[in-house]
Amino acid sequence: MLWFPLTTFFISFSFILCYDGSAGGGCKKLFRKVGDRSSEFYPEINDIRRDGSYIYEEFIETQGTDVKMYTVGPDYGHAEARKSPTVDGKVERNEDGKEVRFPVILTLREKEIARR
């Protein structure tokens, strides 16, 4: 049984978020940043892909924030937050043209998970 919303993806960074009909249906395709865009919503696409091998997992709502974790060696990890591409697909940039990100303070448990 699949629970909605769900995320489907495969190796080529092709992520698709599928929404349940009770939430309006449709899907949002996420992609590598192109200019100031990183996702596009397709209200007419409502089918789960069955034309290949995919990984399906539950989509966890994050109130519009993505966190990226970088592990640097066995004793250091760094995390940054940014506006999630699922919000509106628009990449927020600063005056230098770089994506706006904010440092995240990790718990000891989160650092331990990243170390593995």
C-alpha positions in Angstrom: 0.0 0.0 0.0 1.3 3.5 -0.9 0.6 6.5 1.3 0.2 10.0 -0.1 1.9 12.3 -0.5 4.8 10.2 -1.6 8.1 10.7 -3.3 9.4 8.7 -6.2 12.9 8.9 -7.5 15.7 7.1 -9.3 19.4 7.6 -9.8 19.3 10.5 -12.3 17.9 12.9 -9.7 14.4 12.6 -11.1 12.2 13.3 -8.1 8.5 13.4 -8.4 6.1 14.2 -5.5 2.7 12.6 -6.0 -0.3 14.1 -4.2 -3.5 12.3 -3.2 -6.7 13.2 -4.9 -8.1 14.5 -1.5 -5.2 17.1 -1.6 -6.0 18.1 -5.1 -3.9 15.5 -6.9 -1.2 16.2 -9.4 2.5 15.9 -9.0 5.5 18.2 -8.6 8.7 17.4 -10.5 11.9 18.5 -8.8 15.1 19.0 -10.8 18.5 20.5 -10.6 18.4 24.3 -10.5 17.9 25.9 -13.8 18.1 29.7 -13.4 15.8 30.5 -10.5 13.6 27.3 -10.8 14.0 23.9 -9.2 10.5 22.4 -9.5 7.3 22.5 -11.6 3.8 21.4 -10.7 1.7 19.3 -13.1 -1.9 19.2 -12.0 -2.9 16.7 -14.8 -0.4 14.0 -13.9 -2.0 11.7 -11.3 -0.5 8.2 -12.0 2.3 6.4 -10.3 5.0 5.5 -12.7 5.2 1.8 -13.6 7.5 1.9 -16.6 10.8 1.1 -14.7 12.3 0.5 -11.3 11.7 3.3 -8.8 12.0 3.8 -5.1 8.9 5.0 -3.3 8.9 6.6 0.1 6.7 8.6 2.3 7.0 12.4 1.8 7.6 14.1 5.1 6.2 17.6 5.4 8.8 20.1 6.6 6.8 23.4 6.6 8.8 24.5 3.5 12.3 23.9 4.6 15.0 21.5 3.3 18.1 20.6 5.4 21.3 19.5 3.7 23.8 17.7 5.8 27.5 17.6 4.9 29.8 15.2 6.7 33.4 16.4 6.8 35.6 13.7 8.3 34.7 11.4 11.3 34.2 14.2 13.8 32.6 17.1 12.0 29.3 17.6 10.3 27.7 20.8 8.9 24.1 21.4 7.9 22.3 24.1 6.1 18.6 24.9 5.6 17.0 26.4 2.5 13.5 27.0 1.2 12.2 23.7 -0.1 11.7 23.5 -3.9 8.3 22.0 -3.1 7.1 25.4 -1.9 6.9 27.2 -5.2 9.8 26.0 -7.3 11.6 29.3 -7.1 15.2 29.4 -5.8 15.9 32.3 -3.4 19.2 34.0 -4.2 21.2 36.7 -2.4 22.6 39.8 -4.0 25.7 37.7 -5.2 23.4 35.3 -7.0 24.0 32.4 -4.6 21.2 30.3 -3.1 20.1 31.6 0.3 21.0 29.1 3.0 21.1 29.2 6.8 23.3 27.2 9.2 21.6 24.5 11.3 22.8 23.4 14.7 22.8 19.6 14.8 22.0 17.5 17.8 24.6 14.9 18.9 22.2 12.2 17.6 22.0 13.8 14.2 25.8 14.1 14.0 26.1 10.4 15.0 23.7 9.4 12.2 25.7 11.4 9.6 29.0 9.9 10.8 27.7 6.4 9.7 
